[in-house]
Amino acid sequence: MRQGEGPERKPGRGVGDVTEESLPAEHLSPLATLVDEVLAGVGYEMAAATDVIDDAVPGYGGLFDPATTPGELRRALDDLLSSELTHPSVPAPTDDSFILYVDGSSRGNPGPAGAGAVIMDAEENQLARLGRPVGSRTGNNTAEYVALQLGLSELVSRYEPHSLEVRIDSMTVIRDVWGGNEPTEPGVETYSEAIAAALSSVPNHRYTHLADRDPNPADALATVGTDIAALGPG
């Protein structure tokens, strides 16, 4: 794997507040938008969001059950959003060094797209499994930006990282973020600015480029995010 070193940076201010509201998203259907709001309410923890949605759907249906009608899903999501959603407890890391896996997925490129991120401590214990829909007609590069923003935003809001290794397969994002290039993907400025702000709070950070054959635990989460982005209008 090819590794790149990031420059040392001074901590920024206010970065931990980035997930007080939902992160920005591309165009999503009304149903997918509601699911994304539930995800934001539980800190983008994909498993927690899926569990509470499945519990709120009547009968034996669930988020992805073909038997669940759009009306049933919408009523369940509305009920959840009017209740008190809580973030899962934050596991304690071994120290202030972290590993972040990120991945974006687009079915059709452009098409339904999702983002995934897995936060680990230095001993590679999983601390968070995050995911979200990105857009109903969105390209893969944009999804990769969103995945990195998602992971970094939650990392710096939950912990105080001093050292970070980002494991990522997108050379486009690597060139833009660590190579100092201007973003080459149209419309990703909001994401790239948020990424820069989050990284500014991490004194030492670097990336590891993942080859296609390398395992990436964020891939499955991005796929679920893509499935959510593909939900009908609702």
C-alpha positions as a printed NumPy array, in Angstrom:
array([[  0.   ,   0.   ,   0.   ],
       [  1.13 ,   3.536,  -0.703],
       [  1.153,   5.845,   2.256],
       [  1.235,   9.644,   2.425],
       [  1.994,  11.885,   5.333],
       [ -0.216,  14.837,   6.192],
       [  1.311,  18.036,   7.556],
       [  1.044,  18.833,  11.24 ],
       [ -1.856,  21.198,  11.876],
       [ -3.048,  23.288,  14.787],
       [ -6.411,  22.369,  16.308],
       [ -9.418,  24.23 ,  14.909],
       [-12.422,  25.56 ,  16.804],
       [-16.012,  24.432,  16.696],
       [-15.332,  21.275,  14.721],
       [-17.068,  19.098,  17.304],
       [-20.365,  20.821,  16.555],
       [-20.573,  19.623,  12.951],
       [-23.087,  16.859,  13.692],
       [-25.467,  18.873,  15.858],
       [-27.564,  19.063,  12.696],
       [-27.825,  16.686,   9.759],
       [-24.848,  16.724,   7.439],
       [-25.55 ,  18.152,   3.975],
       [-26.865,  15.754,   1.336],
       [-27.51 ,  15.649,  -2.369],
       [-31.09 ,  15.259,  -3.682],
       [-32.941,  12.428,  -1.926],
       [-36.527,  11.198,  -2.127],
       [-38.794,  12.171,   0.789],
       [-38.516,   8.658,   2.267],
       [-34.74 ,   8.562,   1.975],
       [-34.553,  12.047,   3.495],
       [-36.547,  10.872,   6.532],
       [-34.247,   7.869,   6.975],
       [-31.234,  10.201,   6.791],
       [-32.794,  12.354,   9.512],
       [-33.209,   9.287,  11.724],
       [-29.578,   8.378,  11.018],
       [-28.506,  11.869,  12.108],
       [-30.534,  11.42 ,  15.302],
       [-28.53 ,   8.33 ,  16.264],
       [-25.143,   9.671,  15.218],
       [-25.233,   7.961,  11.795],
       [-24.819,   4.571,  13.478],
       [-26.286,   2.411,  10.734],
       [-27.163,  -0.629,  12.854],
       [-28.839,   1.503,  15.545],
       [-30.92 ,   3.358,  12.956],
       [-31.974,   0.159,  11.205],
       [-32.995,  -1.404,  14.524],
       [-35.164,   1.516,  15.664],
       [-36.811,   1.798,  12.237],
       [-37.534,  -1.921,  12.093],
       [-39.016,  -1.774,  15.611],
       [-41.245,   1.166,  14.626],
       [-42.669,  -0.487,  11.49 ],
       [-45.886,  -2.387,  12.344],
       [-46.151,  -6.139,  11.985],
       [-43.154,  -8.065,  10.766],
       [-41.978,  -5.534,   8.204],
       [-38.897,  -3.383,   8.324],
       [-36.83 ,  -0.823,   6.462],
       [-35.97 ,  -3.119,   3.561],
       [-38.772,  -5.667,   3.888],
       [-40.718,  -5.855,   0.596],
       [-43.899,  -6.197,   2.674],
       [-43.414,  -2.716,   4.151],
       [-45.449,  -0.167,   2.226],
       [-44.147,   3.388,   1.71 ],
       [-47.017,   4.644,   3.861],
       [-46.103,   2.347,   6.764],
       [-42.461,   3.335,   6.526],
       [-43.258,   7.03 ,   6.394],
       [-45.523,   6.826,   9.461],
       [-42.82 ,   4.915,  11.356],
       [-40.183,   7.477,  10.417],
       [-42.428,  10.403,  11.362],
       [-43.108,   8.775,  14.746],
       [-39.406,   8.263,  15.357],
       [-38.52 ,  11.83 ,  14.422],
       [-41.153,  13.172,  16.832],
       [-39.662,  11.088,  19.649],
       [-36.37 ,  11.393,  21.496],
       [-33.71 ,   9.69 ,  19.41 ],
       [-30.472,   9.137,  21.284],
       [-26.933,   8.495,  20.158],
       [-25.471,   5.145,  21.215],
       [-22.865,   5.212,  23.974],
       [-19.352,   6.098,  22.834],
       [-16.851,   3.251,  23.386],
       [-13.568,   4.215,  25.005],
       [-10.503,   4.025,  22.715],
       [ -7.134,   2.665,  23.787],
       [ -5.493,   6.089,  23.346],
       [ -5.742,   9.193,  21.159],
       [ -4.633,   7.443,  17.954],
       [ -7.304,   6.308,  15.487],
       [ -7.866,   4.534,  12.189],
       [-10.676,   5.59 ,   9.862],
       [-11.916,   3.443,   6.975],
       [-14.112,   5.25 ,   4.448],
       [-15.885,   4.236,   1.251],
       [-18.461,   5.646,  -1.144],
       [-20.731,   3.749,  -3.499],
       [-22.85 ,   4.78 ,  -6.495],
       [-25.14 ,   2.357,  -8.293],
       [-25.063,   3.568, -11.892],
       [-22.515,   6.371, -11.346],
       [-24.492,   8.57 , -11.26 ],
       [-27.321,   6.838,  -9.452],
       [-28.359,   6.032,  -5.882],
       [-25.263,   6.624,  -3.758],
       [-24.247,   5.938,  -0.182],
       [-21.336,   6.583,   2.157],
       [-19.804,   4.447,   4.884],
       [-17.149,   4.931,   7.554],
       [-15.698,   2.791,  10.329],
       [-13.827,   4.362,  13.245],
       [-11.253,   2.165,  14.994],
       [ -8.77 ,   2.714,  17.78 ],
       [ -5.059,   2.011,  17.39 ],
       [ -5.594,  -1.683,  18.183],
       [ -8.249,  -1.851,  15.425],
       [-11.173,  -2.276,  17.785],
       [-14.267,  -0.962,  16.017],
       [-15.699,   2.082,  17.801],
       [-18.338,   3.193,  15.289],
       [-19.963,   1.879,  12.099],
       [-21.444,   4.808,  10.234],
       [-23.468,   5.116,   7.074],
       [-25.891,   7.32 ,   5.231],
       [-27.54 ,   7.869,   1.844],
       [-25.855,  10.535,  -0.266],
       [-28.152,  11.18 ,  -3.22 ],
       [-30.603,   9.561,  -5.592],
       [-28.558,  10.474,  -8.659],
       [-25.007,  11.048,  -7.47 ],
       [-21.571,  10.035,  -8.723],
       [-19.07 ,   7.818,  -6.936],
       [-16.514,  10.586,  -6.338],
       [-19.052,  12.715,  -4.482],
       [-19.986,   9.683,  -2.369],
       [-16.301,   9.222,  -1.496],
       [-16.092,  12.834,  -0.294],
       [-19.217,  12.383,   1.808],
       [-17.817,   9.184,   3.347],
       [-14.662,  10.987,   4.454],
       [-16.651,  13.931,   5.792],
       [-18.992,  11.589,   7.658],
       [-16.183,   9.67 ,   9.329],
       [-14.15 ,  12.741,  10.247],
       [-17.144,  14.665,  11.547],
       [-18.175,  11.882,  13.899],
       [-14.582,  11.147,  14.932],
       [-13.839,  14.697,  16.066],
       [-17.253,  15.122,  17.69 ],
       [-16.788,  11.974,  19.807],
       [-13.068,  11.979,  20.573],
       [ -9.989,  14.196,  20.686],
       [ -7.744,  12.503,  18.122],
       [ -4.061,  13.379,  18.096],
       [ -3.063,  10.909,  15.394],
       [ -5.165,   9.526,  12.545],
       [ -4.64 ,   7.121,   9.669],
       [ -7.347,   7.369,   6.991],
       [ -7.678,   4.218,   4.878],
       [ -9.312,   5.106,   1.576],
       [ -9.39 ,   3.822,  -1.989],
       [-10.301,   7.046,  -3.827],
       [ -7.241,   8.594,  -5.465],
       [ -9.394,  11.566,  -6.475],
       [-10.067,  12.437,  -2.837],
       [ -6.476,  11.669,  -1.837],
       [ -5.093,  14.053,  -4.478],
       [ -7.485,  16.801,  -3.464],
       [ -7.232,  16.451,   0.32 ],
       [ -3.623,  15.431,   0.885],
       [ -2.134,  16.458,  -2.444],
       [ -3.312,  20.036,  -2.197],
       [ -5.218,  20.021,  -5.492],
       [ -8.361,  22.029,  -6.003],
       [-11.401,  19.702,  -5.963],
       [-11.828,  18.186,  -9.397],
       [-15.398,  16.992,  -8.787],
       [-18.07 ,  19.651,  -9.431],
       [-20.191,  20.58 ,  -6.434],
       [-18.091,  19.026,  -3.642],
       [-16.829,  22.29 ,  -2.153],
       [-19.102,  22.016,   0.9  ],
       [-17.734,  18.579,   1.652],
       [-14.085,  19.416,   0.972],
       [-14.276,  22.488,   3.224],
       [-15.778,  20.423,   6.056],
       [-13.054,  17.799,   5.565],
       [-10.328,  20.441,   5.786],
       [-11.89 ,  21.891,   8.945],
       [-12.073,  18.48 ,  10.614],
       [ -8.505,  17.545,   9.673],
       [ -7.267,  20.872,  11.03 ],
       [ -8.221,  19.628,  14.508],
       [ -6.055,  16.492,  14.196],
       [ -2.37 ,  17.362,  14.81 ],
       [ -1.035,  14.354,  12.869],
       [ -2.872,  12.644,  10.047],
       [ -1.96 ,  10.569,   7.029],
       [ -3.665,   8.361,   4.49 ],
       [ -3.201,   4.801,   3.325],
       [ -4.393,   4.078,  -0.187],
       [ -6.398,   0.858,  -0.292],
       [ -6.036,  -1.283,  -3.381],
       [ -9.085,  -3.052,  -4.799],
       [ -8.012,  -6.318,  -3.151],
       [ -7.686,  -4.769,   0.313],
       [-10.585,  -5.342,   2.734],
       [-12.599,  -2.268,   3.629],
       [-15.231,  -2.647,   6.379],
       [-16.844,   0.635,   5.28 ],
       [-17.87 ,  -0.889,   1.942],
       [-20.926,  -2.736,   3.311],
       [-22.133,   0.406,   5.085],
       [-21.854,   2.421,   1.876],
       [-23.898,  -0.258,   0.127],
       [-26.69 ,   0.026,   2.714],
       [-26.58 ,   3.796,   2.275],
       [-27.025,   3.248,  -1.455],
       [-30.052,   1.036,  -0.773],
       [-31.589,   3.804,   1.338],
       [-30.893,   6.386,  -1.396],
       [-32.811,   4.155,  -3.808],
       [-36.009,   4.225,  -1.715],
       [-39.091,   5.466,  -3.553],
       [-40.624,   8.91 ,  -3.202],
       [-42.787,   8.241,  -0.143]])
